[in-house]
Each structure stands twice: as structure tokens, then as C-alpha cells.
Amino acid sequence: MSDFDTKTIQEKQHYVNEVFDSVATSYDRMNDAMSLGIHRLWKDCLINLIAPQQGQNLIDLAGGTGDIATRFLKRGGGAATICDINPAMMQAGRNRPANHQFANKSSNRLLHWVAGDASQLPFAANSTDIISIAFGLRNVPQRQHALSEIYRVLKPSGRFFCLEFSHPRRRPISALYGLWSQLLPGMGALIAQDAAAYRYLVESIKQFPDQETLATMLGEAGFARIRHRDLSGGIAAIHCGWKTS
């Protein structure tokens, strides 16, 4: 059991906030390091599965830097809201030049920013078409409660998509990924001057539920038509569920 496992919910959230305060300005480089840049292809795959349509509204949870929300808008989605508990991450997103085009009030495709906890979403029930979370669910201390909140906020027939690091299916891939993970804290010291944050992020991946367990959790939250797709041999996975009522 890690030290993180012994913390209270409040202590876990405080620690996660501190981690992302530390890495906010280097978050994109961090994702490149952790995935060898492949996270960009995984995110494109996520958007292909979402298949944005004109008039659809997206809430992207833990989406501070705007990677998913701006992809959604560029592909024709109607409006996107980034909901993140961490102000430093949202500020990093606001500072990204690529996001500025969607901050113009004259644009028909607006990008909104809302501070909020995934376990207590500040949105009305049955209010949005799509909710996504990319590389964020593993950092939510109360995951099952968050999934129930996501279900509450979605409109009937709304869809939830989760892109997250997962568990490789084949032993050679798992072994190589394990070796790579051991190098990440050292890389974190170079990239973000914070090896401890990277140690936490590596541990959070190891402790995250496997593909089948996460699918079961979606079912317990009320989702139906649950599917998941492995990416890069299971290093990451996309889960999708529908709200049917």
C-alpha cells in the first residue's frame, strides 16, 4: 500500500492539486514524455469516436489545457466547456495561443471555463450531450461518485468518453512499459523540476482499474452500451457509455 492510499479523501485531493500546480506549465511536455508523444494520436482517436456534430455541447472534465475541447470545436462541435478543479491548469490552458481563437465572443464555437470538482459537478441534471475526461479520472479520489455525477449531468442518450492510461494486454509490452515508467521520475526532474510529481503519476497509472473493472464501474453508475477500445496494446484505453434514461 502506498502512502497515497492511506490519505483521507480531502488529503488525496489536496495532494493531487499540489501535483498539478507543480506541472501545469509543463503539462504538455509531461504528456509527451509519459506517452512518447503518442497521446496526441490517442486524443485524435477519441475525437473520431465522439464524432462531433453541429449543435452538440461537450463538457471536458480535468481538461485544463484544452486539448480535447479545442479538438471537439475544430471538428465541428457546437460548444465546449472545460471543467477543472485546478486553477493553475486552467490558466495554462487560457495562455495557450491555440485556444485564443475560441475565446472570442464573436465566435460561434465558444470555449468556456468552469472551476469544478468531478465528484460534485456544477451543472444541472440532463444538461449536456457529451462528457469526456482524458487522463484525469485516475486523479479523482472518488471515482465511482464522479461517474454517477457524470451520468446525472448527461442528457438522455448522452454519451460519456474516458481516455486513460490502462493495462497492457501482452507481457512484452507490459514489461517495456514498466521499464519506461521507472525512468519517468528522473525525466520529471528535468522537465518540471519535480520528480515526486512524476512518481505519483506513475503510481496512479499502476493503481488505476483495468479495462474490465472500469467497464463494470460505468455499469454501476447506470451507463448502458458500454464499450472500450485498447490503444497501443492496452497502454491506454477509451471507454464509452450511454445514458439511456
C-alpha positions as CSV (number, residue, x, y, z in Angstrom):
1,M,0.0,0.0,0.0
2,S,1.4,3.4,-1.0
3,D,1.3,6.5,1.3
4,F,-1.3,7.9,-1.0
5,D,-3.7,5.1,-0.3
6,T,-3.6,5.9,3.5
7,K,-4.7,9.5,3.0
8,T,-8.2,10.8,3.5
9,I,-10.3,11.9,0.5
10,Q,-9.5,15.5,1.4
11,E,-5.8,14.8,1.7
12,K,-5.8,13.0,-1.6
13,Q,-7.5,15.9,-3.4
14,H,-5.1,18.4,-1.8
15,Y,-2.1,16.3,-2.9
16,V,-3.4,15.9,-6.4
17,N,-3.9,19.7,-6.6
18,E,-0.4,20.3,-5.5
19,V,0.9,17.9,-8.1
20,F,-0.9,19.7,-10.9
21,D,0.0,23.1,-9.6
22,S,3.6,22.0,-10.0
23,V,3.3,20.6,-13.5
24,A,0.8,22.9,-15.0
25,T,3.2,24.9,-17.1
26,S,4.9,21.8,-18.4
27,Y,1.8,19.6,-18.7
28,D,2.0,19.2,-22.5
29,R,5.7,18.2,-22.3
30,M,4.8,15.8,-19.4
31,N,2.3,14.0,-21.6
32,D,4.8,13.8,-24.4
33,A,7.3,12.3,-22.0
34,M,4.8,9.8,-20.5
35,S,3.5,8.6,-23.8
36,L,6.4,9.3,-26.2
37,G,4.1,11.8,-27.9
38,I,1.6,9.1,-28.8
39,H,-1.1,10.8,-26.6
40,R,-1.8,13.1,-29.5
41,L,-2.8,10.2,-31.7
42,W,-4.9,8.7,-28.8
43,K,-6.7,12.1,-28.4
44,D,-7.4,12.1,-32.2
45,C,-8.8,8.6,-31.8
46,L,-11.1,9.8,-29.0
47,I,-12.4,12.7,-31.1
48,N,-13.0,10.3,-34.0
49,L,-15.2,8.1,-31.7
50,I,-17.0,11.2,-30.3
51,A,-17.7,12.3,-33.9
52,P,-18.7,15.9,-33.0
53,Q,-21.8,17.3,-34.6
54,Q,-23.0,20.8,-35.0
55,G,-25.1,21.9,-32.1
56,Q,-23.7,19.3,-29.7
57,N,-22.4,20.5,-26.3
58,L,-19.3,19.0,-24.7
59,I,-18.1,19.1,-21.1
60,D,-14.5,18.1,-20.8
61,L,-13.5,17.2,-17.3
62,A,-10.0,17.7,-16.0
63,G,-9.4,19.4,-19.4
64,G,-7.3,22.3,-18.2
65,T,-5.1,22.9,-21.2
66,G,-7.9,22.5,-23.7
67,D,-6.6,19.6,-25.8
68,I,-9.9,17.8,-26.1
69,A,-12.2,20.7,-26.0
70,T,-10.5,22.5,-28.9
71,R,-10.3,19.3,-30.9
72,F,-14.0,19.0,-30.5
73,L,-14.7,22.5,-31.7
74,K,-12.3,22.2,-34.6
75,R,-14.2,19.1,-35.7
76,G,-17.5,20.9,-35.8
77,G,-18.9,20.6,-32.3
78,G,-21.2,23.3,-31.1
79,A,-19.8,24.5,-27.7
80,A,-17.3,23.1,-25.2
81,T,-16.9,23.7,-21.5
82,I,-13.6,22.8,-19.7
83,C,-14.3,21.9,-16.1
84,D,-11.2,21.5,-14.0
85,I,-10.6,21.7,-10.2
86,N,-7.2,23.2,-10.7
87,P,-6.9,26.9,-11.4
88,A,-3.3,26.6,-12.5
89,M,-4.2,24.1,-15.2
90,M,-7.0,26.3,-16.5
91,Q,-4.7,29.3,-16.5
92,A,-2.2,27.3,-18.5
93,G,-5.0,26.5,-21.0
94,R,-6.1,30.1,-21.2
95,N,-2.5,31.1,-22.0
96,R,-2.2,28.7,-24.9
97,P,-2.3,30.6,-28.2
98,A,-4.1,27.7,-29.9
99,N,-7.1,28.3,-27.6
100,H,-7.4,32.0,-28.2
101,Q,-9.5,31.7,-31.3
102,F,-12.3,30.1,-29.3
103,A,-12.3,32.7,-26.6
104,N,-13.6,35.4,-29.0
105,K,-17.2,36.2,-28.1
106,S,-17.9,36.8,-31.8
107,S,-17.1,33.1,-32.5
108,N,-20.0,30.7,-32.9
109,R,-17.9,28.0,-31.3
110,L,-17.2,29.2,-27.8
111,L,-14.9,27.6,-25.3
112,H,-16.0,28.1,-21.7
113,W,-14.1,27.6,-18.5
114,V,-15.6,26.4,-15.2
115,A,-13.9,25.6,-11.9
116,G,-15.4,22.4,-10.6
117,D,-14.8,19.0,-8.9
118,A,-15.7,15.9,-10.9
119,S,-17.3,14.4,-7.8
120,Q,-19.6,17.4,-7.4
121,L,-20.2,18.8,-10.9
122,P,-21.5,22.4,-11.0
123,F,-24.0,21.6,-13.8
124,A,-27.7,20.9,-14.0
125,A,-29.0,17.4,-14.5
126,N,-29.8,16.3,-18.1
127,S,-28.0,19.3,-19.5
128,T,-25.3,18.2,-21.9
129,D,-24.8,15.9,-24.9
130,I,-21.3,14.6,-24.3
131,I,-18.9,14.4,-21.3
132,S,-15.3,13.4,-21.7
133,I,-12.3,13.1,-19.5
134,A,-8.8,12.4,-20.8
135,F,-6.0,11.3,-18.4
136,G,-7.9,12.7,-15.5
137,L,-10.2,10.0,-14.0
138,R,-7.3,8.3,-12.2
139,N,-6.6,11.6,-10.3
140,V,-10.2,11.7,-9.0
141,P,-10.3,10.3,-5.4
142,Q,-14.0,9.4,-5.5
143,R,-14.2,7.8,-9.0
144,Q,-17.5,6.0,-8.6
145,H,-19.2,9.1,-7.3
146,A,-17.7,11.1,-10.2
147,L,-19.2,8.5,-12.7
148,S,-22.6,8.9,-11.0
149,E,-22.3,12.7,-11.3
150,I,-21.4,12.4,-15.0
151,Y,-24.4,10.2,-15.6
152,R,-26.6,12.8,-13.8
153,V,-25.4,15.7,-15.9
154,L,-25.8,14.0,-19.3
155,K,-29.0,14.3,-21.3
156,P,-30.9,11.1,-22.0
157,S,-29.0,9.4,-24.9
158,G,-25.9,11.4,-23.9
159,R,-22.5,9.8,-24.1
160,F,-19.5,9.6,-21.8
161,F,-16.0,9.0,-23.0
162,C,-13.0,8.3,-20.9
163,L,-9.4,8.2,-22.3
164,E,-6.9,6.9,-19.7
165,F,-3.7,5.1,-19.3
166,S,-4.6,1.5,-18.7
167,H,-3.1,-2.0,-18.5
168,P,-1.2,-3.6,-21.4
169,R,-2.6,-6.9,-22.6
170,R,0.7,-8.6,-23.7
171,R,3.6,-9.3,-21.4
172,P,6.3,-7.9,-23.6
173,I,4.5,-4.6,-23.9
174,S,3.8,-4.6,-20.2
175,A,7.5,-5.2,-19.4
176,L,8.7,-2.5,-21.7
177,Y,6.2,0.0,-20.3
178,G,7.2,-0.9,-16.8
179,L,10.9,-0.2,-17.6
180,W,9.8,3.1,-19.2
181,S,7.8,4.1,-16.2
182,Q,10.9,3.7,-14.0
183,L,12.6,6.4,-16.0
184,L,9.8,8.9,-15.7
185,P,10.6,10.4,-12.3
186,G,14.1,11.2,-13.5
187,M,12.6,12.8,-16.6
188,G,10.2,14.7,-14.4
189,A,13.1,16.2,-12.5
190,L,14.5,17.5,-15.8
191,I,11.2,18.6,-17.4
192,A,9.3,20.0,-14.5
193,Q,11.9,20.1,-11.7
194,D,9.6,17.8,-9.8
195,A,10.5,14.1,-9.7
196,A,7.9,13.5,-6.9
197,A,5.0,14.6,-9.1
198,Y,6.0,12.1,-11.7
199,R,6.4,9.3,-9.2
200,Y,2.8,10.0,-8.1
201,L,1.6,10.0,-11.8
202,V,3.3,6.7,-12.5
203,E,1.8,5.2,-9.3
204,S,-1.6,6.5,-10.2
205,I,-1.4,4.6,-13.5
206,K,-0.4,1.4,-11.8
207,Q,-3.3,1.7,-9.3
208,F,-6.0,2.6,-11.9
209,P,-8.6,-0.1,-12.6
210,D,-8.1,-2.4,-15.6
211,Q,-10.3,-2.2,-18.6
212,E,-12.9,-4.7,-17.4
213,T,-13.1,-3.2,-13.9
214,L,-13.6,0.3,-15.2
215,A,-16.4,-1.0,-17.6
216,T,-18.1,-2.6,-14.5
217,M,-17.8,0.7,-12.7
218,L,-19.6,2.5,-15.6
219,G,-22.4,-0.1,-15.4
220,E,-22.8,0.5,-11.7
221,A,-23.2,4.2,-12.4
222,G,-26.1,3.5,-14.7
223,F,-24.4,3.5,-18.1
224,A,-25.5,1.1,-20.8
225,R,-24.0,0.1,-24.2
226,I,-20.6,0.2,-22.5
227,R,-17.6,-0.4,-24.8
228,H,-13.9,0.0,-24.5
229,R,-11.1,0.2,-27.1
230,D,-7.5,-0.6,-26.3
231,L,-4.9,1.7,-27.7
232,S,-1.2,0.8,-28.3
233,G,-1.8,-2.7,-26.9
234,G,-3.6,-1.6,-23.8
235,I,-1.2,1.1,-22.7
236,A,-4.2,3.4,-22.9
237,A,-7.9,2.7,-23.4
238,I,-11.0,4.6,-24.4
239,H,-14.2,3.6,-22.5
240,C,-17.7,4.8,-23.7
241,G,-21.1,4.5,-22.1
242,W,-24.6,5.8,-22.9
243,K,-27.2,7.3,-20.7
244,T,-30.4,5.6,-21.7
245,S,-32.9,7.3,-19.5
